[in-house]
Amino acid sequence: MADSSPSGPRANLTLRLEGVAPHDELLFKSLVRLLSYRTQHNWAFGTGTVDLQIIGEESLEAAASGKTAANVLWVGHLPADRSPFLQLPLHANELEQLLNTLGAQILKRQQAPARSSPPELARD
């Protein structure tokens, strides 16, 4: 089996669960730990400001109030009109694919301001 992870160090990213049933939260955390060797980024659970906020069906108030992080993954049992969305019950392959995709998007956004800086003028 070929190793799909890029060579070199992997970027560290944080995530937080909100409004997910205790059983699903435990399963989610376990799967993230189990998938850590397969994902393209090092994912760790955190509090406060995080790179990815995962919002479940039980936390619709946060969604309605607009108090969400810039990067959100919606999870629930019924398909939602929000994107990106991960349907429960969790499946390891779908979770891995979403974490890789969202991680790449997050890093691209974080690096975008550095690339858009004006070029330095040559000095004589």
C-alpha positions, -999 to 999 in steps of 0.1 A, spaced: 0 0 0 14 34 -10 19 61 15 -3 90 5 11 115 30 34 141 17 71 140 26 84 164 52 67 178 82 29 180 83 11 212 93 -5 214 127 -42 223 127 -67 224 155 -104 216 156 -133 218 180 -166 200 183 -198 218 192 -233 205 194 -225 169 188 -241 141 209 -217 126 234 -215 93 216 -207 109 183 -182 132 199 -163 102 214 -164 84 181 -153 115 162 -123 121 185 -114 84 183 -115 84 145 -94 115 143 -68 99 165 -69 66 145 -67 85 112 -38 107 123 -12 85 104 -32 88 72 -42 125 71 -21 151 54 -21 173 85 -17 169 122 -51 175 137 -55 182 175 -86 191 195 -85 225 211 -106 252 228 -110 288 220 -97 299 186 -93 268 163 -86 262 126 -118 242 121 -151 243 140 -173 212 137 -209 220 144 -235 194 150 -273 194 149 -275 202 186 -258 236 181 -281 253 156 -281 284 179 -245 291 171 -252 288 134 -282 311 136 -263 337 156 -235 337 132 -210 330 160 -190 304 140 -154 302 130 -143 310 95 -138 273 87 -168 252 96 -177 215 90 -214 208 96 -223 173 108 -257 156 113 -280 127 106 -300 145 79 -284 162 49 -281 199 54 -282 228 30 -248 239 44 -215 229 30 -192 212 38 -214 186 54 -205 152 69 -234 129 74 -236 107 106 -230 79 113 -193 86 107 -173 67 81 -135 68 84 -129 73 47 -152 102 44 -138 119 75 -102 114 62 -111 129 28 -128 159 44 -100 166 69 -75 165 40 -95 188 18 -104 212 45 -69 213 59 -55 222 25 -81 249 21 -73 263 56 -36 264 49 -41 280 15 -62 308 31 -36 313 59 -8 316 33 -27 339 9 -19 372 26 18 365 25 17 358 -12 -3 390 -20 23 413 -5 38 438 -29 71 429 -44 102 446 -29 118 473 -50 153 467 -61 179 490 -44 207 505 -64 
